């Protein structure tokens, strides 16, 4: 399976919080180290998902490299980092220069980098089996992440989009993780879809039974298209606004305007999840009231 990933990457520190009203990590003052770590984890996470035909072992006794056949289907991941050519973390990108492609996109407004990256992905990479857009602080840990998405696309005949749950680690007392993309206002989300719980279920690889919801918050900071879905979008006009800002429009409305978006039901949330590598929501833990989920 061939996967093409395109990541919009932008970093510019602002000393004045007024220049960053939405609190984006890429514009946060003093966040260079955190953004560098998040970007590195994002890229490394993707590289670790790749599967080739063989594994090599250093045989110290025989002073040789032994080759072992792998049984899993090969998974090739190509990573393109889209930038404006100026506002980027070059020291991090240089660490991966032999394993990623860095693309400079011409922009009239740097806020439109996510949209330009999305357009590049869909218009230029029709030969991939899966086309994935991913914000530069999204970290994948699941080695079967793309296998699950390919399975979902096949089972739904490419008529739906599946988004992962995005989380941040808490690790305080009894609290383990914070799922950061909880329910949106009904008045807002119903402009785009009609959320519904447990609309579908399936058994991944004959073992794990999973139920799915029409998402009450379709945002995840990432999306993944099958080759069939990408061809449909390639022939249509893609949205440039309409879902919060350009960043969210690129990551969410791109698919939401054409395909109903599902997520694993809350009790199955671990089936498909990604870590938000630069935490931005944990402060709510001490600001908002706590209650049992209904």
Number of C-alpha atoms within 10 A of each C-alpha: 15 16 23 22 21 29 28 23 25 24 20 17 17 15 12 11 13 9 12 16 9 12 13 11 21 22 22 21 15 13 17 17 10 17 23 21 15 21 24 19 20 23 23 15 17 20 17 13 17 16 18 13 13 14 12 10 11 11 10 8 6 8 8 10 12 12 12 11 10 12 10 10 11 14 16 16 24 18 19 21 20 25 25 21 15 11 14 17 18 12 9 15 19 12 11 14 11 8 15 17 14 19 18 13 16 12 13 9 8 15 13 18 25 27 23 21 25 24 18 16 22 24 14 11 19 17 12 20 17 25 25 23 24 24 23 27 27 24 25 25 17 18 14 13 17 21 16 17 20 19 15 19 21 13 12 11 11 17 15 21 24 26 24 25 27 26 22 19 15 14 10 8 6 7 10 10 15 18 17 20 18 14 12 14 10 13 8 12 17 12 8 17 19 12 19 14 16 15 12 15 13 15 11 14 10 7 8 10 12 18 20 22 19 23 25 23 23 30 25 24 24 21 26 25 26 22 19 16 22 23 15 12 18 16 10 9 8 19 16 17 16 13 20 11 13 20 21 20 23 30 25 23 25 22 24 21 16 17 16 18 27 26 27 25 22 15 10 16 17 15 21 21 22 23 25 25 23 20 17 13 14 15 9 11 12 8 8 8 7 8 6 4 4 3
